[in-house]
């Protein structure tokens, strides 16, 4: 009974309205609590922590986000986040432009770069096909990939998408769209557990899966 009552008290505490001593604090907490994984109590702790910091440091903190919003670009080739029209990877003459690694978002791209085993370039889809979430092929940068393959001397497309239902659906859709082209279509090896998100996979496992890639059609059920 004691633990049941304690659980109820904790739940009520989490959902009870918060009384703020200042409208400025309340406004800051409201905005921070909109971030993923941050509730109002966590946001309040962050706000109170920032109030203890040097005023100049807080101004720099805020300015960094203003500069981010006003100055960020997206690479015109791979659609990754970039400071210039072309990201450093696409602009480099040391990368193999004929090999494209298709990823869901910038987080997976960064995870693969951290392996230091991939020397090609990327194509960031901007998500995965997910009918349950209302995301279809036209909501992603799939047509841009098809255009790139048809217009450039591309030799290999590596499908490096998460081993989830959404990732597998997107893999298959891309394979169907590209299978009649002359380009080689590969997928990362299944050393990564089914259902895993690539951004959380350690560099050694991800690097091994990438270097041990296989023709995509080999992963299809016969």
C-alpha atoms as one frame of an Amber mdcrd trajectory, in Angstrom:
protein
   0.000   0.000   0.000   2.867   2.380   0.870   4.542   1.933  -2.526   1.206
   2.284  -4.327   0.531   5.590  -2.592   4.091   6.743  -3.287   3.654   5.924
  -6.979   0.406   7.904  -7.085   2.115  10.875  -5.413   4.930  10.777  -7.963
   2.492  10.647 -10.877   0.459  13.514  -9.439   3.650  15.524  -8.909   4.636
  15.060 -12.536   1.287  16.291 -13.835   0.547  18.947 -11.223   0.604  22.535
 -12.537   3.812  24.411 -11.766   3.733  27.812 -10.113   6.559  29.989 -11.416
   8.000  32.982  -9.529   8.576  34.809 -12.825   6.872  34.989 -16.211  10.334
  35.088 -17.798  11.257  31.797 -16.148   7.915  30.287 -17.132   8.404  31.338
 -20.752  11.917  29.837 -20.880  10.703  26.578 -19.315   7.791  26.393 -21.766
  10.118  26.641 -24.766  12.741  24.219 -23.434  10.111  21.626 -22.528   9.130
  21.410 -26.200  12.437  19.690 -26.947  12.390  15.861 -27.258  12.876  14.074
 -23.963  12.685  17.205 -21.805   9.739  17.658 -19.461   8.900  20.837 -17.601
  10.755  19.827 -14.450  13.923  19.050 -16.416  13.470  22.316 -18.295  13.159
  24.181 -14.998  16.430  22.674 -13.746  18.152  23.776 -16.957  16.766  27.301
 -16.706  17.843  27.660 -13.075  21.281  26.301 -13.986  21.648  28.861 -16.782
  20.680  31.676 -14.443  23.737  30.823 -12.355  26.058  31.180 -15.344  27.874
  34.257 -16.562  25.565  36.573 -18.525  27.946  36.680 -21.510  28.047  32.872
 -21.672  24.240  32.733 -21.811  24.160  35.369 -24.557  26.632  33.293 -26.571
  24.441  30.238 -25.978  21.393  32.029 -27.362  23.320  33.601 -30.256  24.551
  30.176 -31.373  20.955  29.102 -32.089  20.119  32.367 -33.850  23.181  31.914
 -36.075  22.181  28.279 -36.637  18.712  29.199 -37.887  19.868  32.117 -40.024
  23.083  30.663 -41.423  22.590  26.917 -41.893  22.495  25.508 -45.419  21.769
  22.132 -46.935  24.239  20.628 -49.389  22.885  20.916 -52.914  24.248  17.476
 -53.757  23.709  15.156 -50.772  21.259  17.301 -48.739  23.286  17.070 -45.571
  23.568  20.055 -43.251  26.330  22.341 -44.460  27.868  25.772 -43.981  28.239
  26.208 -47.747  26.437  25.253 -50.961  28.413  22.014 -51.061  29.346  20.152
 -47.889  32.993  19.295 -47.245  32.466  15.663 -48.262  30.855  16.429 -51.634
  33.394  19.182 -52.327  36.394  16.967 -51.591  38.322  15.582 -54.573  39.433
  12.669 -52.388  35.973  11.123 -52.160  34.733   8.495 -54.631  31.800  10.297
 -56.245  30.704   7.131 -58.076  29.719   5.430 -54.795  26.700   6.787 -52.920
  25.692   5.689 -49.435  21.970   6.292 -48.852  21.146   7.224 -45.253  18.050
   8.284 -43.349  19.423  11.474 -41.827  22.513  13.404 -40.771  22.875  11.363
 -37.558  23.461   8.121 -39.478  25.809   9.911 -41.871  27.882  11.131 -38.908
  27.930   7.625 -37.408  29.277   6.156 -40.670  31.863   8.940 -41.009  33.100
   8.111 -37.508  34.027   4.611 -38.728  36.533   6.221 -41.162  35.957   3.299
 -43.535  33.719   4.863 -46.165  35.365   6.919 -48.905  32.357   7.646 -51.112
  29.645  10.290 -50.810  26.171  10.312 -49.291  22.532  10.928 -50.100  20.372
  11.952 -47.150  16.748  10.871 -47.659  15.358  12.939 -44.812  13.457  10.048
 -43.250  12.008   6.616 -43.985   8.804   5.457 -45.646   6.269   5.006 -42.852
   2.584   4.778 -43.840   1.603   4.694 -40.151   3.130   8.153 -39.744   1.811
   9.418 -43.062   5.270   9.461 -44.684   5.329   8.253 -48.280   8.013   8.157
 -51.007   7.122  11.673 -52.204   7.911  13.041 -48.735  11.542  11.926 -49.038
  14.411  12.853 -51.374  13.973   9.734 -53.474  13.359  11.410 -56.827  16.523
  13.446 -56.296  18.445  10.178 -55.878  16.922   8.681 -59.021  17.800  11.823
 -60.984  21.355  11.701 -59.647  21.782   8.070 -60.695  20.422   8.741 -64.184
  22.454  11.900 -64.733  25.810  10.891 -63.242  28.342   8.096 -63.600  27.239
   6.254 -60.469  28.608   2.725 -60.053  27.232   1.669 -56.671  24.381   2.589
 -54.351  24.789   1.391 -50.763  21.522   1.160 -48.810  22.513   1.991 -45.228
  19.116   2.261 -43.577  18.028   1.034 -40.147  17.045  -2.634 -39.872  13.502
  -1.689 -38.868  10.234  -2.282 -40.715  10.402   1.287 -42.049  14.021   0.847
 -43.108  13.315  -2.429 -44.891  10.288  -0.914 -46.640  12.380   2.003 -47.871
  15.193  -0.331 -48.959  12.804  -2.411 -51.033  11.164   0.638 -52.598  14.553
   2.038 -53.619  15.602  -1.340 -55.002  12.471  -1.524 -57.136  13.108   1.971
 -58.476  16.784   1.345 -59.246  16.979  -2.343 -60.221  16.679  -1.674 -63.958
  19.585   0.751 -63.967  23.182  -0.309 -64.508  24.162   0.698 -60.989  25.172
  -1.918 -58.412  22.804  -1.933 -55.405  24.277  -3.091 -52.099  23.054  -3.208
 -48.518  25.001  -3.246 -45.283  25.650  -6.670 -43.776  23.179  -7.914 -41.168
  25.699  -7.983 -38.353  23.438  -5.306 -36.909  20.496  -6.693 -34.970  17.058
  -6.516 -36.526  15.247  -3.438 -35.288  18.407  -1.492 -34.466  18.822   2.200
 -35.281  22.153   2.762 -37.051  22.940   5.998 -35.226  23.248   4.043 -31.954
  25.441   1.271 -33.387  29.072   1.341 -32.309  31.704   2.300 -34.890  33.340
  -1.141 -35.062  30.067  -2.982 -35.751  28.866  -0.343 -38.209  32.210  -0.259
 -40.007  32.248  -4.051 -40.339  28.654  -4.085 -41.625  29.539  -1.432 -44.202
  32.727  -3.093 -45.438  30.962  -6.500 -45.563  28.059  -5.192 -47.643  26.391
  -7.524 -50.114  24.169  -7.222 -53.201  20.736  -6.132 -51.994  18.872  -8.860
 -53.864  20.706 -11.454 -51.727  18.819 -10.155 -48.694  15.416 -10.737 -50.275
  13.443 -13.842 -49.424  13.333 -16.285 -52.313
